[in-house]
Amino acid sequence: MKAKEEKIRKQKDKKHASGPGFEILTPGEALATLVQNPWTNIGPAPMDGGQIGQTATTRDMSGRIADVAVDPNNTDHWLVAGAFGGIWETTNGSNASTVWAPRTDSQPSLAMGAIAFALSDPSIVYAGTGEASFTCDSYFGAGLLKSTNGGTDWQPIESTPSFEGVTFSDIKTNPANSSNLLAATASGISGKSCESPPYTTSGSRGIFESGDAGQNWVSRQAGSASDLEVNPTNFNNQYAGFFGDGVYRSTNGGDGWTKLTTALVPTSEWNTLVGGIGRVELAIAPSNGNVLYVSIQDRDDSPDDVGNDLGLLGLWKTENAWDMEPTFTRINTGPTDDGSGTYGYCGWNIAYSQAGKQCHYDHEIIVDPANANILYAGGVPLWRYNGTTGVWTEISRTTNAVASTGIHVDQHAMAWVGTTRLIVGNDGGVWSTTNASSTGATKCRAWLREST
C-alpha cells in the first residue's frame, strides 16, 4: 500500500514539474532565486484614475485620511493620519510634487484618528490610534503615540488609562505647555469590517486631560466625544461635541464641563428637534474666538426612522460663544441638498442629485482663518458658506463638467496652511488649494493632489 502511495506521489510531482514554465525548487534554490531577482516596488503608491463625482478614471488617488496637522513653525511640514495607513510625513507640502514618507509602519496599530503638534514646541507631536469616523469600518486602536523629532520617529506612550480599544476624534495641546493636552475619544470596532463585533461598549471614552505629556490622564467628561475645539486666544475656553448627547462647554481649561441644555441656553434648539442628536461637529473662528459653528447629524433611530436618519439635523452659529447664555442662530442649508436642508452637505450627493445620508461618517467643518463669516463644510462634497451673503458654493468640483479638476468625495479632515492654503483629507487622499475663498465662477480651479 505504501509503495503504491509513493508511486502516485512521484507521478504527481513529475506532472507538476513538467508543466510549462514550472519548476520545483528546494528551499535553498528558491532563496537563491529571490536574491538574484529582487522584488519590484509596487507601493504604497496612488491608485491610477480614481473617481470624482460620476466621472471615473480622473485623477490618481490614495485612501481615507482621518486627520491633517501642519507644523506651526514650518508651513511645508505636514503630517497626515491615514485611516488604516498610519502616519505619513512631508517636508515639501506646498510643492507641486509633494513627497511623503510612512512613519509608523512598525507601531502597534495603523488605524489612526487624531494628530497634533505641540504649539509651544513643534518637535513634540502626539497621535491617537483608532479612527473615529463612526462607521462599521472605523477600527479602534492601541493607544497613544508620541514623537520628539517632529513626527519622523514615534514611540507608544505607556499611559494610564491605555486607550486601547477606543478611537481618537481630537487632540489639543496647551500653547503654553507642551505637556498639557486634552484628548477626545470615542468607540470603534474590531474584527472583519462591517460584520462583527459591533461598536465597543467599554474603554476610556470622553474628554481626558493629561499634565505630564500623556502618561497619566484624568477623565473630565464621559461619553462618546466626536469633537473638541479650543478658543485660539484662550486655552481655558473650550467646546466639545458628544455623539448622541449634545454640546458641552468648559471655561477652566477642560477641568469641568457644562452641557448646553435648553434650560441654560434657550436657542440651543438641537436639544428639542424630533430627529435627535447624532454626531456633533464644531468649529471656532481663528480670527474671532467668540464665533462658533455647530453642525449636528440627525440621529439614526432605525427602525423607527424619526426625522431624517443620518441626514443633517442642522447647522447653527453664535457670535457670543463665551457669554453665560450664548445666542445661536440656525443657518439655512437647503442650497446644499434638495432644498429641504434635512440632508445638507453631509447627506446629499450633488453629482448624482440624490440623497447619500452619511452625516455620521463624512462630517467636518472649519472656519476661514481671516473671515469669521466664511465656513467650509465637508460632507459628501465640500461646500463654502458666506454668512455675509447667505450664499453656499460647492467648491470640490464634483460635477461632470469640472470633475477632472475636482477632488474625491467624503471629506474627513481639513487644516489651514497660513491664511491661504486649505488642506483637505477625504476618501481619496490629500488635496490642497490656495483659492478656496474665490467667489468667481472658476471656484476652486486649482485643487492639487498631494500624492500619498
C-alpha positions as CSV (number, residue, x, y, z in Angstrom):
1,M,0.0,0.0,0.0
2,K,2.8,2.4,0.9
3,A,4.7,1.6,-2.3
4,K,1.5,2.4,-4.3
5,E,1.1,5.8,-2.5
6,E,4.8,6.7,-3.1
7,K,4.4,5.9,-6.8
8,I,1.3,8.2,-7.0
9,R,3.2,11.0,-5.3
10,K,6.1,10.7,-7.7
11,Q,3.7,10.8,-10.6
12,K,2.1,14.0,-9.3
13,D,5.5,15.6,-8.7
14,K,6.5,14.7,-12.2
15,K,3.3,16.1,-13.6
16,H,3.6,19.3,-11.7
17,A,7.3,19.7,-12.6
18,S,6.7,19.1,-16.3
19,G,4.2,22.0,-16.7
20,P,5.2,24.9,-19.0
21,G,7.3,27.4,-17.1
22,F,7.0,25.5,-13.8
23,E,9.9,24.1,-11.8
24,I,10.1,22.6,-8.3
25,L,12.8,24.2,-6.3
26,T,14.4,23.2,-3.0
27,P,14.2,25.9,-0.2
28,G,17.8,26.8,-0.9
29,E,17.3,27.2,-4.6
30,A,14.2,29.3,-4.0
31,L,16.1,31.6,-1.7
32,A,18.9,32.0,-4.2
33,T,16.4,32.8,-7.0
34,L,14.9,35.6,-4.8
35,V,18.3,37.1,-4.1
36,Q,19.2,37.1,-7.8
37,N,15.8,38.5,-8.8
38,P,15.0,41.4,-6.3
39,W,11.4,42.5,-5.7
40,T,9.8,45.3,-7.8
41,N,8.3,48.0,-5.7
42,I,4.5,48.3,-6.4
43,G,3.5,50.5,-3.5
44,P,2.4,52.2,-1.4
45,A,1.5,54.5,-4.3
46,P,-1.6,56.3,-5.5
47,M,-4.2,54.4,-7.4
48,D,-4.5,55.3,-11.0
49,G,-7.6,57.1,-12.2
50,G,-9.9,57.5,-9.2
51,Q,-13.5,58.7,-9.4
52,I,-14.7,62.2,-9.0
53,G,-18.5,62.7,-9.0
54,Q,-19.9,60.4,-11.7
55,T,-16.6,60.5,-13.7
56,A,-14.3,57.6,-13.4
57,T,-10.6,57.4,-14.2
58,T,-10.0,61.1,-13.5
59,R,-7.0,61.7,-11.1
60,D,-4.7,59.4,-9.1
61,M,-5.9,58.9,-5.5
62,S,-5.0,57.1,-2.3
63,G,-7.1,56.1,0.7
64,R,-9.1,57.6,3.5
65,I,-7.5,60.3,5.6
66,A,-8.6,60.8,9.2
67,D,-6.6,63.9,10.2
68,V,-4.1,66.5,9.0
69,A,-1.7,68.6,11.0
70,V,0.6,71.4,9.9
71,D,3.8,72.4,11.7
72,P,3.2,75.9,13.2
73,N,6.9,76.7,12.5
74,N,7.2,75.3,9.0
75,T,4.3,75.6,6.6
76,D,5.8,72.9,4.3
77,H,5.9,70.3,7.1
78,W,2.7,68.3,7.2
79,L,1.6,65.1,8.9
80,V,-1.4,63.1,7.9
81,A,-3.2,60.3,9.7
82,G,-4.3,57.5,7.4
83,A,-7.5,55.8,8.5
84,F,-5.8,52.4,8.2
85,G,-2.4,53.5,6.9
86,G,-0.5,55.1,9.9
87,I,1.2,58.5,9.9
88,W,2.8,60.0,6.8
89,E,5.1,63.0,6.7
90,T,6.1,65.5,4.1
91,T,8.5,68.4,4.3
92,N,7.6,70.0,0.9
93,G,3.8,70.2,1.4
94,S,3.4,73.4,-0.8
95,N,5.4,71.9,-3.6
96,A,3.6,70.8,-6.8
97,S,5.2,67.3,-6.4
98,T,4.8,66.5,-2.7
99,V,6.9,63.6,-1.4
100,W,5.6,61.6,1.5
101,A,7.2,59.0,3.8
102,P,5.5,56.5,6.1
103,R,6.5,56.9,9.7
104,T,4.6,54.4,11.9
105,D,4.6,51.1,10.0
106,S,6.2,49.4,13.0
107,Q,3.8,50.7,15.6
108,P,1.1,48.5,17.3
109,S,-1.7,50.0,15.2
110,L,-2.0,51.6,11.8
111,A,-5.6,52.8,12.4
112,M,-5.2,56.5,13.1
113,G,-7.6,59.1,14.4
114,A,-6.0,62.3,15.5
115,I,-2.7,64.0,15.3
116,A,-1.4,67.3,16.9
117,F,1.8,69.3,17.1
118,A,2.6,70.8,20.5
119,L,2.2,74.5,19.7
120,S,4.9,75.6,22.2
121,D,7.4,73.0,20.8
122,P,6.5,71.5,17.4
123,S,9.3,69.0,17.7
124,I,6.8,67.2,20.0
125,V,3.8,65.6,18.3
126,Y,1.0,63.4,19.7
127,A,-1.1,61.0,17.8
128,G,-4.1,58.8,18.8
129,T,-4.6,55.5,17.2
130,G,-8.1,54.4,16.3
131,E,-10.3,56.2,13.7
132,A,-13.4,58.0,15.0
133,S,-15.5,58.2,11.8
134,F,-18.4,56.3,13.4
135,T,-18.9,53.7,10.7
136,C,-18.6,50.0,10.6
137,D,-15.0,50.1,9.4
138,S,-13.7,52.6,12.0
139,Y,-11.2,50.4,13.7
140,F,-10.2,51.1,17.3
141,G,-6.5,51.5,18.1
142,A,-3.8,50.6,20.6
143,G,-3.4,53.9,22.5
144,L,-1.2,57.0,22.0
145,L,2.0,57.6,20.1
146,K,4.5,60.4,20.7
147,S,7.3,61.9,18.6
148,T,10.1,64.1,19.9
149,N,11.6,65.0,16.5
150,G,8.7,66.5,14.6
151,G,7.0,63.3,13.5
152,T,9.8,61.3,11.9
153,D,10.1,58.8,14.7
154,W,7.4,57.5,17.1
155,Q,7.1,55.6,20.3
156,P,4.0,54.3,22.1
157,I,3.1,56.1,25.3
158,E,2.7,53.8,28.3
159,S,-0.3,55.8,29.5
160,T,-2.9,55.3,32.2
161,P,-5.5,54.6,31.0
162,S,-4.1,52.9,28.0
163,F,-6.8,54.0,25.5
164,E,-6.7,50.5,23.9
165,G,-10.0,49.6,22.2
166,V,-11.1,53.2,21.6
167,T,-10.7,55.8,18.8
168,F,-9.5,59.4,18.9
169,S,-11.5,62.2,17.4
170,D,-9.3,65.0,18.5
171,I,-6.1,66.0,20.5
172,K,-5.4,69.6,21.6
173,T,-2.3,70.9,23.3
174,N,-1.9,73.9,25.6
175,P,0.0,76.5,23.6
176,A,1.9,77.5,26.8
177,N,2.8,74.0,28.0
178,S,3.6,71.1,25.6
179,S,3.0,68.6,28.5
180,N,-0.6,69.7,29.0
181,L,-3.0,68.2,26.5
182,L,-6.6,67.0,26.1
183,A,-7.9,64.1,24.1
184,A,-11.4,63.4,22.8
185,T,-12.1,59.6,22.4
186,A,-15.0,57.6,21.2
187,S,-15.9,54.0,20.3
188,G,-14.7,51.9,17.4
189,I,-14.8,48.3,16.2
190,S,-12.5,45.4,15.6
191,G,-12.9,42.2,13.6
192,K,-13.9,42.0,9.9
193,S,-15.1,45.4,8.8
194,C,-18.9,45.7,9.0
195,E,-19.6,42.2,10.2
196,S,-18.6,41.7,13.8
197,P,-18.2,42.5,16.6
198,P,-20.2,45.7,16.8
199,Y,-19.1,49.0,18.3
200,T,-17.2,48.6,21.6
201,T,-19.2,49.5,24.7
202,S,-16.3,49.8,27.1
203,G,-13.0,51.6,27.1
204,S,-11.8,55.1,28.1
205,R,-14.2,57.3,26.1
206,G,-14.9,61.0,26.6
207,I,-12.7,64.1,27.3
208,F,-9.4,63.3,29.1
209,E,-6.7,65.7,30.3
210,S,-3.0,65.0,30.9
211,G,-0.5,67.2,32.6
212,D,2.6,65.0,32.1
213,A,2.9,64.6,28.4
214,G,0.3,61.9,28.0
215,Q,1.5,59.4,30.7
216,N,-1.4,59.9,33.1
217,W,-4.9,61.0,32.3
218,V,-7.9,62.2,34.2
219,S,-11.4,61.7,32.8
220,R,-13.1,65.1,32.6
221,Q,-16.3,64.2,30.9
222,A,-17.6,60.7,30.0
223,G,-19.3,59.9,26.7
224,S,-18.5,59.3,23.0
225,A,-16.7,62.6,22.2
226,S,-16.9,63.4,18.5
227,D,-15.1,66.8,18.5
228,L,-13.1,69.2,20.7
229,E,-12.4,72.8,19.8
230,V,-10.4,75.4,21.7
231,N,-10.5,79.2,21.7
232,P,-7.4,80.3,19.7
233,T,-6.7,83.1,22.2
234,N,-7.7,81.5,25.5
235,F,-7.0,77.8,26.1
236,N,-9.3,77.8,29.1
237,N,-12.3,78.2,26.8
238,Q,-13.3,75.0,25.1
239,Y,-16.3,73.3,23.4
240,A,-16.8,69.6,22.9
241,G,-19.4,67.6,21.0
242,F,-20.7,64.2,22.1
243,F,-22.2,61.7,19.8
244,G,-25.9,61.1,20.8
245,D,-25.7,63.7,23.6
246,G,-25.0,67.3,22.6
247,V,-22.8,70.3,23.0
248,Y,-20.6,70.9,26.2
249,R,-18.6,73.9,27.2
250,S,-15.6,74.4,29.6
251,T,-14.2,77.7,30.8
252,N,-11.4,76.3,33.0
253,G,-9.1,74.5,30.6
254,G,-11.2,71.3,30.3
255,D,-11.3,70.6,34.0
256,G,-15.1,70.9,34.2
257,W,-17.8,70.7,31.6
258,T,-21.4,72.0,31.3
259,K,-23.9,70.8,28.8
260,L,-25.8,73.4,26.8
261,T,-29.3,72.4,27.6
262,T,-32.4,74.3,26.5
263,A,-32.9,75.4,30.1
264,L,-29.4,77.0,30.2
265,V,-29.3,78.2,26.5
266,P,-32.9,78.6,25.1
267,T,-31.5,79.0,21.5
268,S,-29.9,75.5,21.5
269,E,-32.8,74.1,19.6
270,W,-31.0,71.0,18.6
271,N,-32.0,69.6,22.0
272,T,-35.7,69.7,21.1
273,L,-35.7,68.7,17.4
274,V,-37.5,65.4,16.8
275,G,-34.7,63.9,14.7
276,G,-32.4,63.6,17.8
277,I,-28.7,64.3,18.2
278,G,-26.1,62.1,16.4
279,R,-22.6,63.2,15.6
280,V,-21.6,66.7,16.7
281,E,-19.0,68.7,14.8
282,L,-17.7,72.2,15.9
283,A,-15.6,75.0,14.5
284,I,-14.3,78.2,16.2
285,A,-13.2,81.1,14.0
286,P,-9.4,81.6,14.2
287,S,-9.9,85.4,13.7
288,N,-12.6,85.7,16.3
289,G,-12.8,83.2,19.2
290,N,-16.4,84.4,20.0
291,V,-17.7,82.8,16.8
292,L,-18.7,79.2,17.0
293,Y,-20.4,76.9,14.5
294,V,-22.3,73.8,15.5
295,S,-23.2,71.1,13.0
296,I,-25.2,68.1,14.1
297,Q,-26.2,64.8,12.4
298,D,-29.8,63.6,12.6
299,R,-29.6,60.5,14.9
300,D,-30.1,57.1,13.4
301,D,-33.4,55.9,15.0
302,S,-34.0,52.9,12.8
303,P,-36.3,51.1,12.6
304,D,-38.4,53.9,13.9
305,D,-37.0,56.5,11.4
306,V,-37.8,59.6,13.4
307,G,-36.7,62.7,11.4
308,N,-34.3,62.1,8.5
309,D,-31.9,59.5,9.9
310,L,-28.2,60.0,9.1
311,G,-29.1,63.3,7.4
312,L,-28.3,66.7,8.8
313,L,-30.2,67.8,11.9
314,G,-29.0,71.4,11.4
315,L,-26.2,74.0,11.4
316,W,-26.0,76.8,14.0
317,K,-23.8,79.8,14.6
318,T,-23.2,82.0,17.6
319,E,-21.1,85.2,17.9
320,N,-21.0,85.2,21.7
321,A,-19.8,81.7,22.4
322,W,-18.5,82.5,25.9
323,D,-21.4,84.5,27.3
324,M,-23.4,82.9,30.1
325,E,-26.2,82.4,27.6
326,P,-24.9,82.2,24.0
327,T,-27.3,83.1,21.3
328,F,-27.5,80.6,18.4
329,T,-28.9,81.2,15.0
330,R,-29.8,78.4,12.6
331,I,-28.2,78.6,9.1
332,N,-30.2,77.5,6.1
333,T,-28.5,74.5,4.5
334,G,-31.2,73.9,1.8
335,P,-28.9,75.1,-1.0
336,T,-26.6,72.1,-0.3
337,D,-29.3,69.5,-0.9
338,D,-32.8,69.2,-2.4
339,G,-33.9,72.4,-0.8
340,S,-35.1,70.8,2.4
341,G,-31.9,71.3,4.4
342,T,-32.5,67.9,6.1
343,Y,-29.8,66.2,4.0
344,G,-27.3,69.0,4.0
345,Y,-23.7,68.9,2.8
346,C,-23.1,65.6,4.5
347,G,-26.3,63.9,3.3
348,W,-26.6,64.9,-0.3
349,N,-24.6,63.9,-3.4
350,I,-24.7,66.8,-5.7
351,A,-23.0,65.0,-8.6
352,Y,-25.9,62.5,-8.7
353,S,-28.6,64.9,-7.4
354,Q,-29.7,62.3,-4.8
355,A,-29.5,61.5,-1.1
356,G,-26.4,60.0,0.3
357,K,-27.0,60.3,4.0
358,Q,-23.6,60.0,5.7
359,C,-23.6,62.7,8.3
360,H,-22.3,60.1,10.8
361,Y,-19.3,59.5,8.6
362,D,-18.2,62.3,6.3
363,H,-18.8,65.4,8.5
364,E,-16.2,68.1,9.1
365,I,-16.4,71.9,9.3
366,I,-13.7,74.6,9.5
367,V,-13.8,78.5,9.5
368,D,-11.8,80.7,7.2
369,P,-8.7,81.9,9.1
370,A,-9.3,85.5,8.1
371,N,-13.1,85.8,7.9
372,A,-15.3,84.5,10.7
373,N,-18.3,84.7,8.3
374,I,-17.0,82.1,5.9
375,L,-17.4,78.4,6.8
376,Y,-16.2,75.4,4.9
377,A,-18.5,72.3,5.3
378,G,-17.2,69.0,4.3
379,G,-19.6,66.1,3.7
380,V,-20.1,64.2,0.5
381,P,-18.7,67.1,-1.5
382,L,-17.1,70.3,0.0
383,W,-19.1,73.5,0.4
384,R,-18.2,77.1,1.2
385,Y,-20.8,79.2,3.1
386,N,-20.6,83.0,3.1
387,G,-22.5,84.3,6.1
388,T,-22.5,87.8,4.8
389,T,-24.4,87.0,1.6
390,G,-26.0,83.7,2.7
391,V,-24.6,82.0,-0.4
392,W,-23.5,78.4,-0.5
393,T,-21.0,77.3,-3.2
394,E,-19.9,73.7,-3.9
395,I,-16.1,74.1,-4.3
396,S,-15.0,70.4,-4.6
397,R,-15.9,70.4,-8.3
398,T,-17.5,67.0,-8.4
399,T,-20.0,67.7,-11.2
400,N,-19.3,66.2,-14.6
401,A,-18.2,69.4,-16.3
402,V,-15.3,70.0,-13.9
403,A,-14.7,66.6,-12.4
404,S,-11.2,66.3,-13.9
405,T,-10.1,69.3,-11.7
406,G,-12.1,68.3,-8.6
407,I,-11.5,66.2,-5.6
408,H,-12.8,62.9,-4.3
409,V,-16.0,62.6,-2.2
410,D,-16.4,62.0,1.6
411,Q,-14.5,64.8,3.4
412,H,-13.0,63.9,6.8
413,A,-10.3,66.4,7.7
414,M,-9.3,70.0,7.0
415,A,-6.4,72.2,8.1
416,W,-5.1,75.6,7.1
417,V,-1.5,76.4,6.0
418,G,-1.3,80.1,7.0
419,T,-4.3,82.0,5.8
420,T,-4.4,80.9,2.1
421,R,-3.9,77.2,1.6
422,L,-6.6,74.8,2.6
423,I,-5.7,71.1,3.0
424,V,-8.5,68.5,2.7
425,G,-8.3,64.9,3.6
426,N,-11.0,62.6,2.2
427,D,-11.6,59.1,0.9
428,G,-9.3,59.8,-2.0
429,G,-6.3,61.1,-0.1
430,V,-4.9,64.5,0.5
431,W,-5.7,67.7,-1.6
432,S,-5.0,71.4,-1.3
433,T,-5.9,74.7,-2.8
434,T,-4.9,78.3,-2.5
435,N,-8.1,79.8,-3.8
436,A,-10.8,78.2,-1.6
437,S,-12.2,81.6,-0.9
438,S,-12.6,82.5,-4.6
439,T,-16.0,83.9,-5.3
440,G,-15.7,83.8,-9.1
441,A,-17.2,81.4,-11.5
442,T,-14.0,79.4,-11.6
443,K,-14.5,78.3,-7.9
444,C,-11.5,76.2,-6.7
445,R,-9.9,75.7,-10.1
446,A,-6.6,74.8,-8.5
447,W,-7.0,71.7,-6.4
448,L,-3.6,69.9,-6.1
449,R,-3.4,66.2,-5.5
450,E,-1.0,65.8,-2.6
451,S,0.2,62.3,-3.5
452,T,0.2,59.8,-0.7
